[in-house]
Amino acid sequence: MNINNILKEKQTTSFEFFPPKESAQEAVLFDTIESLAKLNPDFVSITYGAGGSSGEKTFNWTKLIQDQYKFTTMMHLTCYGNDPDDIDRICTQMQAAGIDNVLALRGDPPKEGSVKSHFKYANEMVQYIHDTHGDMSIGVAGYPEKHTQAVDLKTDMDNLKRKVDAGADFIITQLFFDNELLYRFRDSAAKLQIDIPIVAGIMPIVGYSQVVRFTQMCGATIPDKLLSRLEKASPEDAIKIGVEHAIYQCQDLIAQKTAGIHYYTLNRSSSVIDVLRQL
């Protein structure tokens, strides 16, 4: 089923997974999926490696998860590592397997070596998929605190507008820990006449060092009060604080009629399960 059709009917709950790099991690992911399957997500997404390094693995996992668990699935695709022929081949392969949803991303440049990149920006790939595989549902990324490489918020919102005008059906945001940032983002989008659903990205915090590392990578900020509590907490208490804060965020997002909540699971289930059960 196309995700844009699901979003027309309800507030959605969805999960993100990433393909394991080692066989030992596969068992962890299967356990996570088994646990989260009981919560009946509206869809799940599977990430894609920079430079196409895990493209085939992403497809295989997306198909496996869809076939085994009967989830509506969304596969990530990046500009890096893919030219138009690659995109045609991958989208045709996806649709033949019944995978009708794609998250179109620019992606991160590979750390070493060079890799082909016909599409310089995500909006170019969105336009290409829209024009050549128009029956697919296309999601794009949004950044409540701007992309780390954007000059400022206005520039980043203009870039989002280009992706929407190119044919995007919905937006999934980068993680954030202050809901006011999401509402500011949503208001800015409305001013640009961006009227597609905006799904909020939430990551339950499981530890001080983890959240500091993630926020440094993605450019998100943590409220000072929350950061101070995490810094002083034991590992067990940090998990409880993370769950507590995620519940607070999600209750407010649901009340404010946010289109959906997309949980960044990091291939672990316990905190997400705790959040959803308490919600």
KOLPA-264177 format. One record per atom (N, C-alpha, C): x negated, y, z. Coordinates in steps of 0.02 Angstrom, whole numbers, padded with zeros to 5 digits, always signed. Layout:
% residues N
XYZ ...
% end
This chain:
% residues 279
-00042-00060+00000 +00000+00000+00000 -00044+00062+00000 -00022+00113-00035 -00059+00177-00036 -00050+00214+00030 -00107+00237+00057 -00105+00271+00121 -00065+00336+00118 -00068+00371+00061 -00030+00433+00057 +00045+00421+00064 +00069+00362+00043 +00140+00346+00052 +00155+00330+00125 +00108+00297+00160 +00118+00283+00231 +00122+00348+00270 +00078+00396+00253 +00076+00460+00288 +00140+00501+00278 +00176+00487+00225 +00239+00522+00214 +00294+00497+00261 +00283+00437+00289 +00336+00405+00328 +00326+00410+00403 +00262+00420+00427 +00251+00415+00499 +00184+00446+00519 +00176+00457+00584 +00110+00472+00611 +00072+00406+00613 +00012+00406+00586 -00024+00343+00578 -00077+00333+00632 -00092+00269+00643 -00149+00248+00685 -00194+00205+00642 -00258+00223+00640 -00304+00186+00596 -00372+00180+00629 -00411+00132+00603 -00477+00117+00631 -00530+00117+00577 -00591+00135+00597 -00647+00132+00551 -00698+00081+00575 -00722+00040+00527 -00774-00009+00540 -00833+00004+00493 -00890-00026+00509 -00946-00023+00462 -00974-00093+00451 -00999-00108+00391 -01024-00175+00377 -01086-00190+00420 -01086-00247+00455 -01144-00264+00496 -01206-00276+00453 -01263-00258+00480 -01326-00268+00444 -01355-00338+00458 -01337-00367+00514 -01364-00432+00533 -01307-00481+00549 -01321-00544+00539 -01269-00595+00549 -01244-00597+00621 -01288-00583+00669 -01267-00583+00739 -01214-00530+00752 -01218-00474+00714 -01170-00420+00723 -01102-00436+00691 -01102-00485+00646 -01039-00503+00613 -00990-00531+00664 -01014-00571+00710 -00970-00600+00761 -00939-00546+00804 -00978-00494+00819 -00952-00438+00858 -00896-00403+00820 -00907-00392+00755 -00855-00359+00716 -00792-00401+00711 -00800-00466+00701 -00741-00509+00698 -00702-00507+00764 -00738-00508+00819 -00705-00503+00884 -00667-00437+00891 -00700-00383+00868 -00669-00317+00870 -00605-00315+00829 -00609-00341+00768 -00551-00341+00724 -00494-00383+00753 -00512-00441+00780 -00461-00484+00811 -00425-00448+00867 -00463-00411+00907 -00432-00375+00963 -00388-00318+00939 -00413-00280+00890 -00376-00222+00867 -00317-00240+00822 -00320-00299+00792 -00265-00320+00748 -00199-00323+00786 -00203-00338+00851 -00143-00343+00892 -00108-00276+00900 -00144-00222+00885 -00115-00155+00892 -00082-00130+00827 -00082-00173+00775 -00047-00159+00713 -00065-00091+00682 -00128-00080+00664 -00147-00016+00633 -00112-00007+00566 -00101+00055+00548 -00070+00070+00484 -00119+00061+00426 -00183+00071+00440 -00235+00056+00391 -00302+00054+00426 -00352+00026+00392 -00421+00027+00418 -00467+00049+00361 -00525+00077+00379 -00573+00098+00329 -00641+00065+00342 -00679+00055+00289 -00744+00023+00294 -00795+00068+00260 -00849+00083+00297 -00897+00134+00274 -00944+00107+00221 -00978+00154+00188 -01020+00139+00130 -01090+00167+00143 -01142+00128+00128 -01210+00149+00142 -01235+00201+00094 -01278+00246+00117 -01308+00297+00075 -01349+00264+00020 -01345+00294-00040 -01384+00268-00096 -01358+00202-00123 -01296+00184-00104 -01268+00122-00129 -01297+00060-00097 -01335+00069-00043 -01371+00013-00012 -01325-00042+00013 -01264-00024+00032 -01218-00075+00057 -01153-00075+00018 -01155-00052-00045 -01094-00048-00084 -01059-00115-00094 -01096-00166-00114 -01067-00231-00124 -01043-00261-00058 -01082-00250-00007 -01063-00274+00060 -00999-00240+00083 -00994-00175+00070 -00933-00139+00089 -00872-00168+00054 -00878-00180-00011 -00822-00210-00048 -00804-00279-00020 -00854-00320-00008 -00841-00388+00017 -00806-00386+00085 -00828-00341+00129 -00797-00335+00195 -00726-00307+00189 -00717-00258+00145 -00651-00228+00136 -00601-00282+00113 -00622-00321+00063 -00579-00374+00037 -00566-00428+00090 -00619-00447+00126 -00611-00498+00178 -00562-00476+00232 -00570-00414+00255 -00525-00388+00307 -00454-00383+00282 -00446-00362+00220 -00378-00358+00192 -00346-00427+00185 -00384-00474+00158 -00356-00540+00145 -00343-00579+00210 -00390-00574+00257 -00384-00614+00317 -00335-00586+00368 -00333-00517+00372 -00291-00487+00424 -00230-00449+00396 -00225-00448+00331 -00167-00417+00298 -00161-00343+00313 -00218-00311+00327 -00219-00239+00338 -00214-00202+00271 -00186-00141+00272 -00198-00094+00218 -00269-00067+00227 -00310-00073+00177 -00381-00056+00183 -00400+00003+00139 -00451+00038+00161 -00480+00094+00122 -00555+00086+00120 -00583+00087+00061 -00655+00079+00053 -00687+00147+00041 -00742+00161+00075 -00779+00222+00065 -00821+00217+00001 -00825+00272-00036 -00868+00277-00094 -00908+00341-00090 -00971+00339-00109 -01013+00399-00107 -01039+00417-00176 -01054+00482-00184 -01084+00505-00246 -01153+00475-00256 -01192+00473-00203 -01260+00447-00208 -01259+00373-00226 -01296+00357-00279 -01301+00288-00301 -01250+00268-00353 -01204+00311-00371 -01151+00293-00418 -01144+00344-00474 -01143+00318-00536 -01128+00360-00594 -01057+00342-00617 -01031+00374-00669 -00962+00359-00690 -00950+00285-00705 -00998+00251-00737 -00989+00180-00750 -00982+00140-00686 -01022+00158-00636 -01017+00124-00571 -00949+00135-00540 -00925+00197-00541 -00860+00213-00511 -00804+00175-00547 -00807+00172-00614 -00757+00134-00651 -00758+00060-00631 -00818+00032-00628 -00825-00038-00611 -00799-00052-00540 -00819-00010-00493 -00799-00021-00423 -00724-00012-00414 -00696+00041-00443 -00624+00053-00436 -00583-00002-00470 -00606-00026-00527 -00572-00081-00561 -00574-00144-00519 -00633-00157-00489 -00642-00214-00445 -00596-00208-00384 -00593-00149-00355 -00550-00138-00298 -00477-00150-00314 -00454-00121-00369 -00384-00128-00386 -00365-00199-00403 -00412-00236-00435 -00400-00306-00450 -00392-00347-00386 -00425-00324-00333 -00421-00358-00268 -00363-00332-00226 -00325-00284-00251 -00269-00256-00214 -00289-00202-00165 -00349-00174-00173 -00372-00119-00130 -00357-00053-00165 -00308-00016-00140 -00281+00042-00176 -00303+00108-00148 -00348+00108-00098 -00365+00170-00063 -00440+00179-00061 -00462+00241-00073 -00533+00256-00072 -00545+00321-00034 -00598+00323+00007 -00619+00385+00038 -00680+00410+00000 -00672+00465-00036 -00723+00490-00082 -00768+00540-00045 -00832+00524-00039 -00879+00563-00001 -00941+00580-00043 -00971+00636-00028 -01036+00649-00059 -01087+00599-00035 -01087+00587+00030 -01135+00541+00060 -01200+00576+00078 -01241+00541+00116 -01306+00569+00137 -01360+00546+00090 -01406+00591+00071 -01461+00572+00027 -01503+00518+00061 -01529+00471+00022 -01572+00419+00052 -01634+00450+00083 -01658+00419+00136 -01717+00446+00171 -01781+00438+00130 -01783+00385+00091 -01844+00372+00053 -01825+00358-00020 -01869+00379-00065 -01859+00365-00135 -01805+00407-00167 -01795+00397-00231 -01744+00433-00268 -01689+00385-00288 -01629+00411-00297 -01573+00370-00316 -01529+00411-00363 -01498+00378-00411 -01457+00413-00459 -01397+00445-00424 -01377+00503-00449 -01318+00537-00422 -01289+00582-00475 -01248+00553-00517 -01216+00592-00571 -01171+00646-00542 -01135+00629-00489 -01090+00676-00457 -01128+00712-00401 -01133+00777-00407 -01170+00815-00357 -01129+00827-00294 -01063+00837-00302 -01019+00851-00245 -00959+00804-00247 -00928+00795-00189 -00872+00749-00183 -00813+00768-00228 -00801+00833-00237 -00744+00854-00278 -00751+00829-00350 -00813+00823-00374 -00824+00798-00442 -00805+00724-00448 -00821+00685-00397 -00802+00615-00397 -00727+00607-00387 -00698+00648-00344 -00626+00647-00334 -00590+00659-00400 -00612+00710-00436 -00582+00726-00501 -00587+00667-00550 -00646+00635-00550 -00657+00579-00596 -00611+00520-00579 -00607+00503-00515 -00564+00448-00494 -00491+00464-00509 -00471+00526-00494 -00402+00548-00507 -00385+00543-00581 -00432+00561-00624 -00419+00561-00696 -00420+00491-00726 -00461+00446-00697 -00470+00380-00728 -00435+00324-00691 -00421+00334-00627 -00386+00284-00587 -00334+00319-00544 -00289+00354-00578 -00243+00399-00545 -00193+00366-00498 -00185+00300-00503 -00138+00266-00459 -00169+00248-00392 -00233+00263-00383 -00265+00252-00319 -00250+00310-00272 -00249+00295-00207 -00240+00347-00157 -00310+00370-00135 -00321+00436-00139 -00389+00463-00128 -00390+00505-00064 -00432+00485-00017 -00444+00524+00043 -00510+00561+00038 -00516+00616+00075 -00579+00654+00077 -00593+00673+00150 -00655+00694+00162 -00675+00713+00230 -00663+00787+00242 -00645+00804+00304 -00639+00873+00325 -00680+00883+00389 -00703+00944+00399 -00749+00958+00454 -00724+01017+00496 -00691+01002+00553 -00665+01055+00595 -00717+01105+00618 -00781+01084+00622 -00834+01129+00643 -00883+01143+00586 -00863+01129+00526 -00899+01136+00462 -00951+01081+00454 -00965+01065+00391 -01017+01018+00374 -01084+01047+00396 -01129+01005+00417 -01193+01029+00443 -01233+01069+00390 -01220+01056+00327 -01258+01091+00274 -01220+01150+00244 -01160+01162+00268 -01122+01219+00243 -01148+01284+00275 -01147+01338+00237 -01171+01402+00262 -01128+01427+00319 -01063+01421+00312 -01016+01444+00364 -00949+01408+00353 -00903+01421+00399 -00838+01388+00396 -00799+01405+00332 -00802+01467+00311 -00766+01488+00251 -00790+01449+00191 -00856+01444+00184 -00884+01407+00127 -00862+01334+00130 -00862+01306+00190 -00843+01236+00196 -00769+01225+00179 -00726+01272+00201 -00655+01267+00184 -00644+01275+00110 -00683+01318+00078 -00677+01325+00005 -00696+01260-00030 -00747+01226-00003 -00766+01161-00031 -00711+01110-00022 -00678+01111+00036 -00621+01066+00047 -00565+01080-00002 -00552+01143-00015 -00500+01162-00063 -00516+01134-00132 -00579+01133-00152 -00599+01105-00216 -00583+01030-00219 -00595+00995-00164 -00580+00924-00163 -00505+00911-00168 -00466+00952-00133 -00394+00945-00135 -00367+00960-00205 -00391+01014-00235 -00369+01033-00302 -00389+00981-00354 -00442+00944-00340 -00466+00893-00386 -00423+00830-00385 -00382+00823-00333 -00336+00765-00331 -00334+00726-00267 -00363+00752-00213 -00360+00716-00149 -00289+00712-00123 -00272+00656-00091 -00205+00646-00064 -00201+00658+00011 -00256+00651+00047 -00256+00662+00119 -00327+00675+00142 -00332+00702+00203 -00397+00721+00233 -00405+00682+00298 -00465+00655+00309 -00483+00626+00374 -00541+00668+00402 -00534+00692+00463 -00583+00738+00490 -00642+00703+00523 -00697+00739+00526 -00753+00720+00568 -00730+00719+00640 -00764+00681+00682 -00745+00678+00753 -00752+00747+00786 -00712+00758+00836 -00714+00821+00875 -00689+00806+00945 -00706+00850+00992 -00688+00838+01062 -00647+00895+01092 -00631+00945+01051 -00590+01001+01073 -00534+01010+01021 -00473+00996+01040 -00417+00998+00993 -00406+01066+00961 -00426+01119+00996 -00417+01185+00967 -00456+01193+00902 -00511+01156+00896 -00550+01157+00834 -00510+01127+00776 -00473+01074+00791 -00431+01042+00740 -00375+01089+00719 -00344+01122+00768 -00287+01166+00752 -00311+01227+00713 -00370+01252+00729 -00400+01307+00690 -00412+01284+00618 -00439+01224+00611 -00452+01195+00546 -00387+01188+00506 -00335+01163+00540 -00271+01153+00507 -00241+01219+00484 -00247+01271+00526 -00221+01337+00508 -00260+01366+00449 -00326+01357+00449 -00367+01382+00394 -00349+01346+00329 -00335+01282+00334 -00315+01244+00275 -00248+01269+00247 -00202+01283+00292 -00136+01308+00270 -00143+01375+00234 -00187+01418+00257 -00198+01483+00225 -00225+01475+00155 -00259+01420+00142 -00285+01406+00075 -00236+01364+00034 -00176+01356+00061 -00123+01317+00028 -00143+01244+00019 -00180+01219+00068 -00195+01147+00071 -00138+01115+00110 -00096+01077+00076 -00036+01052+00108 -00033+00975+00110 -00091+00942+00103 -00092+00870+00109 -00103+00851+00182 -00086+00789+00203 -00093+00769+00273 -00165+00773+00298 -00173+00795+00360 -00239+00798+00393 -00238+00749+00451 -00278+00696+00445 -00283+00644+00496 -00343+00660+00541 -00333+00660+00606 -00384+00680+00654 -00430+00622+00671 -00495+00634+00668 -00545+00584+00685 -00564+00587+00758 -00553+00532+00794 -00566+00530+00866 -00615+00473+00882 -00665+00488+00923 -00712+00436+00946 -00714+00436+01022 -00686+00384+01054 -00692+00380+01127 -00765+00376+01147 -00785+00419+01192 -00855+00421+01215 -00870+00361+01259 -00928+00330+01249 -00946+00273+01291 -01010+00286+01332 -01040+00345+01323 -01099+00360+01362 -01128+00428+01344 -01166+00456+01390 -01195+00523+01380 -01244+00524+01321 -01292+00479+01321 -01343+00480+01268 -01312+00466+01200 -01261+00423+01198 -01229+00407+01134 -01195+00468+01105 -01157+00503+01146 -01119+00560+01119 -01165+00618+01099 -01219+00627+01137 -01268+00679+01119 -01299+00662+01051 -01318+00599+01042 -01348+00579+00978 -01300+00588+00920 -01237+00569+00929 -01188+00575+00875 -01173+00647+00858 -01166+00688+00909 -01150+00758+00895 -01208+00794+00862 -01269+00774+00878 -01327+00804+00844 -01327+00785+00770 -01306+00724+00754 -01305+00701+00685 -01250+00735+00644 -01191+00743+00674 -01134+00766+00635 -01116+00839+00646 -01150+00871+00693 -01137+00942+00704 -01077+00958+00747 -01048+00907+00779 -00992+00920+00824 -01017+00946+00891 -00974+00980+00928 -00992+01007+00993 -00951+00972+01047 -00977+00974+01108 -00943+00944+01165 -00927+00999+01216 -00867+01004+01240 -00852+01054+01292 -00900+01047+01351 -00924+01104+01376 -00975+01103+01429 -00953+01063+01490 -00891+01071+01510 -00866+01035+01569 -00869+00960+01559 -00849+00938+01499 -00850+00867+01484 -00922+00841+01482 -00967+00878+01451 -01037+00858+01447 -01068+00852+01516 -01052+00900+01559 -01079+00899+01627 -01056+00838+01666 -00993+00820+01659 -00966+00760+01692 -01001+00697+01667 -01012+00693+01602 -01044+00634+01573 -01117+00628+01596 -01150+00684+01599 -01221+00684+01618 -01231+00657+01689 -01184+00670+01732 -01190+00650+01802 -01160+00580+01815 -01125+00553+01767 -01087+00491+01778 -01130+00429+01771 -01111+00376+01805 -01141+00310+01795 -01117+00284+01727 -01149+00233+01699 -01125+00205+01635 -01052+00184+01637 -01031+00153+01692 -00961+00132+01697 -00914+00191+01700 -00932+00242+01739 -00889+00301+01744 -00888+00341+01680 -00944+00341+01642 -00945+00377+01579 -00894+00348+01530 -00887+00282+01530 -00837+00250+01486 -00767+00272+01507 -00754+00273+01572 -00689+00294+01598 -00674+00367+01579 -00725+00409+01585 -00716+00480+01567 -00702+00486+01493 -00737+00446+01452 -00726+00448+01380 -00655+00427+01361 -00631+00375+01392 -00563+00352+01380 -00512+00405+01402 -00523+00432+01461 -00479+00484+01489 -00475+00544+01442 -00532+00566+01416 -00532+00624+01372 -00499+00608+01305 -00510+00548+01279 -00479+00529+01216 -00403+00525+01223 -00380+00500+01280 -00307+00497+01292 -00278+00568+01293 -00313+00613+01328 -00290+00683+01330 -00286+00712+01260 -00339+00701+01220 -00339+00727+01152 -00281+00698+01112 -00272+00632+01115 -00222+00599+01073 -00151+00618+01093 -00138+00623+01158 -00072+00644+01179 -00054+00712+01151 -00102+00758+01152 -00090+00825+01126 -00083+00824+01050 -00125+00785+01016 -00121+00781+00943 -00054+00753+00920 -00030+00703+00956 +00034+00673+00939 +00090+00724+00950 +00087+00759+01007 +00139+00809+01022 +00139+00866+00971 +00080+00882+00945 +00074+00935+00895 +00086+00911+00824 +00113+00850+00818 +00134+00822+00754 +00076+00816+00703 +00018+00799+00728 -00039+00784+00684 -00021+00724+00641 -00042+00725+00578 -00021+00673+00531 -00040+00603+00553 -00097+00596+00586 -00118+00531+00609 -00182+00537+00649 -00202+00481+00681 -00264+00479+00719 -00306+00421+00694 -00368+00437+00675 -00414+00388+00647 -00469+00377+00698 -00474+00316+00725 -00521+00301+00778 -00587+00275+00750 -00641+00309+00767 -00708+00285+00749 -00728+00233+00801 -00723+00169+00784 -00731+00115+00832 -00803+00097+00847 -00849+00113+00801 -00919+00090+00807 -00922+00014+00814 -00873-00020+00784 -00868-00093+00785 -00860-00121+00856 -00832-00081+00900 -00816-00103+00968 -00743-00086+00981 -00711-00127+01023 -00639-00119+01030 -00615-00097+01099 -00653-00108+01152 -00626-00101+01219 -00599-00032+01235 -00638+00021+01219 -00616+00089+01234 -00555+00108+01193 -00555+00089+01129 -00498+00106+01086 -00435+00071+01112 -00442+00008+01132 -00385-00029+01159 -00359+00005+01222 -00405+00026+01266 -00384+00060+01328 -00347+00124+01312 -00370+00162+01263 -00337+00224+01245 -00267+00210+01219 -00261+00164+01173 -00196+00152+01141 -00146+00119+01189 -00169+00077+01233 -00124+00047+01282 -00097+00099+01329 -00140+00145+01351 -00117+00197+01397 -00074+00249+01361 -00086+00260+01297 -00042+00305+01260 +00028+00276+01255 
% end
